[in-house]
């Protein structure tokens, strides 16, 4: 009986260690550039009003929050917005162009000097945010600091390439937001 309990305990611990290592494969370390807020593109964002993606949308920022260009197919898209929120020790950055019916973008989770990117599934119902499984080919994140608090400003740069179904998607540009 003791051997069975011991075997089960070792088996469960081994599975948990293996599952953690499998999850760690998509985590990357981000870089810090304290002068990112002085970047020309970031400065230009403050000179333009935030884009409005649908008529009754509530605009959260007076100025543009992102200039991201995505290539996935024939036409490039550059109508992305940024929002950021802090929950416990995890910062969530949403770079999306949701128009109330569908959206296409990414969610970045930042914690412990690492980040994880999830691709937003554009095939969702009204108001939903779901994710699609992708195969990252390249991912780089640069932010202005490593410790985040609510009401801080975050400035960032993303360079991301992934394989979605049978095509490659590139997602590259600058963003800024007030952390909620």
Secondary structure, 3 states (H helix, E strand, C coil): CHHHHHHHHHHHHHHHHHHHHHHHCCCEECEECCCHHHCHHHHHHCCCECCCCCCCCCCCCCECCEEEEEECCCCCECCCEEEEEEECCEEEEEEECCCCCCCCCEEEEEECCEEEEEEECCCCCCCCCCEECCEEEEEEEEECCCCCCCCCEEEEEEEEEEEECCEEEEEEEEEEEEEC
